[in-house]
Amino acid sequence: MIHSVSMQLHRATTSVLLALIASFTTLCNAADVEFTLRAYVDSVAIKPGALTEVWRYGGTLVTGNSDTVANLASSSIGPIIRVQQGDTLVVHFQNDLPEATNVHWHGLDIPAAQDGYATDLVAAGASRDITFTVLNPAGTYWFHPHPDMTTAHQVMKGLAGMIIVEDAAERALDLPSGALEIPMVLQDRSFTAKNQLIYAPSMTEMMIGWVGNTMMINGYIDTSFDVPTRVHRLRLLNGCNSRSFKLAWNDATPMMVIGNDGGLLSAPRSGGYLMLGPGERADVWADFSTLAVGSTRTLLSQAFHPGQSQGAIPNGAALTVATFSATSAQTETRTLPTSLVAIEQYLLKDAANPTTPRAWPIGFSNNEFTLNGGVFVDHGVAANEIVPCDTLEYIEITNIATTLRMAHPFHLHGRSLQVIERTNLSGNATAYANVVAGFNDSGWKDTFLIWPGERVRFLVRWSAFAGDYVYHCHLLEHEEMGMMRTVRIEPCPLLGDLNNDGAVNDADLALLLGGWGTAAGDVNADGSTDASDLSMLLGNWGA
Ligand SMILES: [Cu+2]
């Protein structure tokens, strides 16, 4: 008996030491990537003649690979940040704008306090360190300001950058990289005769969405690209305030999509066209190997009807997005992979509420668009906006209000979701049939278009990070008017708090060691108290 106890204590002591070493190593790990991110006013040469005043981010790398931070010359867009899944980032954010702002990391699963909640602001002249670990898989994410009531004009002035995540599964596919990988931030803008950005939305433009008359990519008005006759990877981001695109090639080449908002798809998806609403991303396999040198292929946005539209080039008007000219002959050796990455497919039967979706309808009342029956209230949540942590749930968004019916890009912060159903309940059948094949709902989404009359249902596993995140319409004029609500993720049970006193400390450690090898002191509920339980307890030590 004495021997047995001493053996248990010996094993426990060894495990304690190993776990302590692991915890200590984690604590001592410096940031994998560290950079300063400054928001400031600049003047850049966008058009011939006078410089254009913009608001922009500038990045300066402190720690990390030399390709981590790429600023774009003569542009308001950027920087393009390139990181690895698992990297811990430390961002020294400096606000040199004349007003308060913040940074939202669109699509990334990060703690609420780092996510840029709409009232969590950095005052003019102030700075803040933002830190998080990249949990999301390889994909195209982005960052932009998110202050309540001022997001639309801050983004319009130029503040938007891309954060590209890479991982081993993506590297194994040997997708086009380097010069064959083209980040493309799609935006529309309007300029005065003196080359200054125009943005003074009327009430109609606030209601229906502001659109510009000039197509821009990465902050440049030249949307043409010279390419070798190779396969390219286009990382498309719709960074418009309110314009959606119905993307198609001019020569009927299929739109070959390999990635979505939250990473690569399980397999390439071929279609005639692709809908891309504000905030959405798409990775496109663009095969220019069949182009003759001297010829071009044009990326178009085809005509569609979003319900409401206004402006010189209304949302839904046909337009040219980009032109690719084959300027040099090269031999292509890559072929399109038949499968891409493994994606955990959520199943409705596994949801905590498989027959009773949590419903957050889009509505319209008092001349305002609403979500879940209301508009934004600082940290205000309705009972059905408090959700359990780390739990798979079934959610339903409807867009069936009858006043001012129009398409909205729905965006959920903090967690990627999987769309499992779209149904046109009451929308115009012809208008719907003209877009529905372009909704790429496969893979991980965080933003999706919901058409007038439509119902979209999705599954989401709420983050393990507790706290308040917003969900909102990514038509930025709508967001600004309050079409934004808060979802509160409840704290997960505190693993290791064996005596349920709200803290993990020496009293819990004593209970765990006392129950070593038995079910008493079992933190992970696997029936036995062992090193994995000890590791969890120590991981929450002091919490
Ligand atoms: Cu909207």
Boltz pocket constraint, residues with backbone or C-beta under 6 A from the ligand:
constraints:
  - pocket:
      binder: B
      contacts: [[A, 369], [A, 407], [A, 408], [A, 409], [A, 473], [A, 474], [A, 475], [A, 478], [A, 479], [A, 483]]
      max_distance: 6.0
